[in-house]
């Protein structure tokens, strides 16, 4: 174990240090935190609703549950708070035979939640500096899992979205996990790049087969403790984004719970790790300093290049401590020449946008369609402004737009194919839209090829769902 890793484990491993706690207690407890008020104000009650109003017609091919997770602090405290750290809550709507059968919202039952007076914690193994899980929910290896990055194992949920237990895949998972594993639809394998503040001098490549069995956990040396939110896949490579957001002991010393900041002195690079290769075989390619949370897709082109489409930022976590902040660039295409290892960047759409999603049946392959939601221009926004949904056709270079409406804010929309064998992009988009005036929410369902026509169905939820992070369509088995 390196000396810096020993230091980090001492600082974080047993909880926050006394200096961190004291510094946080000295902050203003009555501050109006932008991610704890307004549209972000947490809700406390867990609902089980069955009498849901529906406008329009729910497509009969949709049989399953749309679930999305996000932060919902049980006992909010503005002192040192960061949006990414709130207690996890899953919101889901089950659809079947053209009907909306129920809406459930459930806390993810962590020890941290129980420690502030919340529901009893679920059983199962923990690791890392905390056990809050609040970032993604999907089906992997036959189980519904709630996920978070930078440490703690996934949480298994039942079909009603109740917490079952934390799981480390029957003891095999010893590395940290991630909120963003990606499935290769051609092989059924899942791949992830994972990290932890407790291991700042290396990250991990974790591979899992279609049955949920761990295939490998490979250490890859890095420096400075980078935050790596996302990875990507191609036919031959797992793509590592080693960008200039790194662990900051200074942020911890000042009482902030989220310990990552923009590091202007650190180079940016992209790593191409052969799927079964060693750490020594990573092809590292320098790129101008920038940041991404999410890729749309990535693939290998015929001219011996790797193509990556992503929502890019000039910086991140450089404009204040409360939440994600950075100057958005828009949707970019990065092309890596495998002969020269040079990266060329090109803007596909300069409008600030995030949460790119594609037809996952074509992930890691050449593709045509992606969908994003727009962002405010300000780097310090709390994402509470009216916005739009974009459909990008990358073959025709056309962009189609659906505006959610005045006083309405939409989050990530996910794609569901019309049928297993439907052409790429033929299907539905599902996502939550909040009415900031009435404090209500709708699950809107759109034709993915005709977003400008508006929703084919709206399912009404009689309360506000706070903005969250990621969700997925969890189809019936």
N, C-alpha and C positions, 0 to 999 in steps of 0.2 A: 504494500500500500504506500503510495507516494506521500510526501510530507504535506502537500496541499490537500490531498484527500483526507489525511488524518485531521487536519485543521477543520475542514468542512464538516466532517462527521462530528467533531467535538462541538462545533457551533450549532449545527442543525439537528444532529441525530437524536438527541434527547429532548428536543423541543427548542423553543426560542430561548436565547440566553437572557440572563437577568437584565442586561443593558438594553436589549431589544424590548423587553416587556416594560421597563421603566420609561423608555423613550416613547413607546406607544401610549402609555397611560398619561403622558404629559400633553398629548394632542387634544384637540377640541372635541369633547364627546357630543356636542350639540351641533356640530357642523352638518350642513345639508349636503350629504354626499351624492354626487350625480348618478351613482349606480345603486343607490338605496332609496331613491325618491322618485316621484313622478311615475313614468311607465315602468321603472325598475323596482318600485316598491314591492317587497315580498308579499306573498299571500301565505296565510297560515294553515288554512283548512285543506284537508284531503277530501276530494269529492268523488262520488260514484254516481254519475248521472246517466239515466237511460231515456229520458223524454227530451230528445234533442230536436230542435226545429231545423228543418232542411229546406232550403230554397234550391230549385232546379232538380236535376236527376243525378244521383250517384251512379257511376258506371258499375254495372253488375260484375264486370271482370275483376273488380277490386275486392278481394277476400283476404282480410288480414287486419293488421293494426298499424296505423301511422303513429310513431312515437318520437318525441323530441325531448331532450334533456337540457337543463340549464341551471344556473345558480339561483337559489332562493333561500337566503340566510334566515335561519329560524329565530335567532336573537341578534339582529343586526347591530353592529357597532362601527361607526364611521372611522374610528381611530386605526389608521394603518390598513384599512380595508382595500381590497382590489376586487374588481368584478369577477375575475377568474376563480376566486376562492370561496364563493358562497356555497352553502350546503346544496347538494344536488336534489333536484326534483324532476321527475319524469311526467310528461303530459301525453296521453295517448287517446286516440279515437279508433274504435273497432268498426270496420265496415264489412258487410256481407250481404249478398243478394240484393244490392241496390239500397241497403238501409244502413243508417248509422245506429249501431246497437248500443254503444256506451262511450262515455268519456270517463277516464280515470286520471287522477294526478296523485303521485306517490313520492314521498321523500325516499331517497336512498339512505338506508339506515346505517350510518357510520357511527363510530365511537365519538368522533368530534361532535356530531349532532346530539347524541345522547348526553354528552358532557355539558351542553348548554341547556338541558331541560327538554330535549326532543324525545322522540320515540326510542325504545330500546334498540341497541345496536345489534346488527346481524352477526352471526358467527362467521368464522372463516379466517384465513391468514391475512396478515397485513405486512407491509414493508414500506420503507421510505419515511419521510418526515411527517406525514399525515395520512388520513384515510378518506378524505372527502372525494367523491366521484360525481362529476357534473358536466361532462363534455360531449359524450357521444353515446348512442345506444344502437345496437345492431344484433343480428343473429350470426353467430360464428360457431361452427362445429355442432350445430343443432341446439345451441343454447342462446337465449337472449342475454346479452351482456351490456351493462353500463360501464363506460370507460372514462379514464382520465389519464393524462400524461404525467411523467416525471416521478414514478414511484409505485404507488399502491396497486395491488392486483385488481383485475376486473371484478365486477359484482354481477352475479347471476340473478335475473329477474324471472318471475313466472309469467304466464300468458296474460295475467291481469295487471302486470307491471309492479307487483309487490316484490320487495327484496327477499331473496332466498338466502344467499350467502356470498361472501367473498370467496374467490377461487384462484388458486395458482396452478390450475390444470393438474390436479392430483399430485402436487408437490414438485412437478417438473420445472415450472417457471421460477427461476431464481433471479432473473434480471428484472429491471424495471419494465413497465409496460407503457402503452401509448393510447391516446385517444383516436389515432388515425392509422390502424392497420388497413392494408389494401388487399383485396382479393384479385388474383389473376383468374379471370373467368375461363381461361383455356385449360388451366391445370387444377383449379380449385384450391391452390395454395394461398395462404395469407402471408404477407410480409410487412414488417414494421421496423422503423428505426426508433429506438427508445433511449431515454436518458434519465438521469436523476441528479439533483444537487449534491447528493452524497457521493457521487462518483464523477467529479468534474474533469478527470483526465481520460475518460473513455465513455463511449456510447455503445449501443448494442444493435446488431441485426438479429431480429427474432423472426423465425419462419415457423408456420403452423400448417398442417395439412387439412384437407377438407373435413376430416372427422374431428378436428380439434386437438390433434396430437402435436406436441412441440417437436419440430424437426431440428432446430439448432438455435443457439444463443451465442453469437460471435461478438467478442469485444473488438472495438475499433478505437485506436488512440485518437484523442483530440486534446485541445488545450482550453483553459479558461472557463470550462463548464458551460458550453453553449446550450441554449434553449432550442429544441428542434421539434416544432409542432407537427410537421407533416413530412411525409416521404412520397416517393413516386416509384413506378415500375415501368420497365420496358421488357421486351422479350428476353434480354440477356442480363439486365442490370436492375439493382435496387438503388435508387437515387437518394443521396444524403445531402441535405441543405445545411451546411455549416456556415451560418451567417452571423453578423456582429451583434447579436443579443446574447449576453453572457451573465453568469452569476456575479452578483454585486454584494460583497460583504458590507459595503458602505450603506446600501439600502437596508440591510438587516440591522445595522448599528443604529440607524435613524428610526427604527420602530416599524418599518413597513413589512407586511407579511409576504408580499410578492417580491422575491429577491433578484429579479432579472432587469437589466437596463441595457440601453444602446451603448455599445463599446466602440467609439469612433477610432480607436487605435488598432482595432483588430481587423485583419483582412477577411474577405468573404470568399468562399469557395464552394464548389459543388463536387460531390464525390460519386463516382460510378463504381459501385461494388458488384462484381460478378455474383450472381445469385448463390453459387456454391463456392465462391472464392474466399480467399483469406484477406485479412486486413492489409497485408502487404500488397495485395493486388488491386486495391482501390485506385482508380484513376482520378486524381484531384485536378480540378480545373478552376482557375481564378475567375472571379466575376467582380464587377464594380460593387461597392458596398450597397446593399439593399436588404429588403426583408420580404418574406412571404409567410402567410399563415397556410394558404390552401392552393393546391394545384387543381386545374380542371382535368388535365390528362397529360400523358407523356407517351412517347413511342419512338421507335427507330425508323428513320427514313432511308430511302434507297441510296442517298448520296453519302452514306456512312456518317450521318449525324444523328444525335439524340435530340428530340424536340420536347420541350416542356412548356406548357401553357399554364399561367398562374396569375393570380391577383397580387400585384406587386406594390411595395411601398418604398419611399426613399429612406425612411428610418422607422423605428418602432421603439416604444417605451423610452422616448427621448423628450416628451413634452408634459411630464407630470406623472404622479404615482397612482392614479385612481383606476385606470383601465387601459385597454389597448389604445394607443395613440401613435399616429405617424402620418406623414403626408402621403396619401394614396396616389399611385401613378396611373392605375387602371389595369386592364387586362393585357399582359405581355406574352410574347413568344420568345423563349430562349432556345437557341440552336447551338449545340456543342459539336464541334468538328472533332471527330475521333482521331483524325490524322494529326491535327495540330494541338488539340486540347484547348482550343480557343472558344469562348462563348460570345455569341452575337445576340443582342437584345433588340426586339422590335415591338412597338406598341400595336396591339390589335384594336384596342378601344380605350381612349384616354379618359372616359368617364370613370370617376371613383366607383368601385364595385367590389363585391366580396361573395363568399360562399359559392364558388363555382361548382356546379354539378353536371354530370354527364350521364349518358346511358351506360351503366356500369358493366353491361355485357361487352362493352368495347374498351374497357379500361386497359391501358398499356398497349393499345393498338391505334393505328391511324383512325381518325374519327371525323365527324362532321358537325355535331351539335353540342352546344353547351348552354347552360342557363345560369345567370347570376342575379343578385339583387344589388341595387345602387346604394352608395354610402354618401353621407354628408362630405362636403369639401374640407371642413375644418379638421385638423389633426387631433383636436381635443374635444370632439363631440361625444355625447353619450348615446349616439345612434337612435335618437328619439324623434327623428324628423320623417315626414312622409317620403315614401320612396317608390321605386318601380322594380319590376321584374324584366330582365332582358333575355331574349333568345338570340344566341349568336349562331348563324349558319356560316361555318368556316369555309365552305366550298363556294358559296355565292357572295361571301363578304357582306351579307345583309344582317341587320340587327332589327329585331321586332321587340316592341315595348308594350308592357301592360302596367299602367299606373294604378297603384292600390287605392288611391283616392285621397281627398283632403282629410286630414286628421287620422290617417291610417298608416300603420307601419308594418311591413312584412319582413319576416325572417327568411332563413334558408328554405328553398323549395327543392324537393327531391323528385327524381324521375322514376316512374313505374311503367314498364313496357305494357302495351295493350295485350300482348300474348308472348309466350316464351320465344316464338319464332318470328315475331314482328320485326320489320326493318328497323334499323337504328333510328331512335328518336320518335318512333310511333308509339304514343302512350299518353300518360297523364303526369301532371305536376301537382304535388301536394305540399301545402305549407300553411302555417298560422299567420293570420293578419290581425293586428290589434287596433281597435277603434279607441283612440286616446281620449275622446270626449265622453263616450258612453261607458268606458271601462269594460268593454266586452271584447270577445275574440271570435273569429271565424276560421274554420279549416276550409280553405278554398281549394277547389279541384279544377284544373285547367287542362285543356287540350294542349299538349306540348308543342304541337305544330301550328297552333293558332292562338298564341297567348294574347294577342291584341283583341281578340273577341271576348275576353273576360272569362269568368268561371262558368263551368257547366253545372257546378253545385257549390253551395255554401252551407256548412254545418255550423250552427250557432252555439257558442258556449257563453253562458250568462255571466261570465266574469273575465277579468283581464288575466291573460297568461303573460307573465313578465318575459321580456326578450331572453332568448336562450341561445344555445350554440347549435348542436347538430342533432339530426334525427334521421330515421330511415323507415322505409316501408318494410314491415316484418310480415311477410306473406305467410298464409296458413301452410303448414307442412304438406 
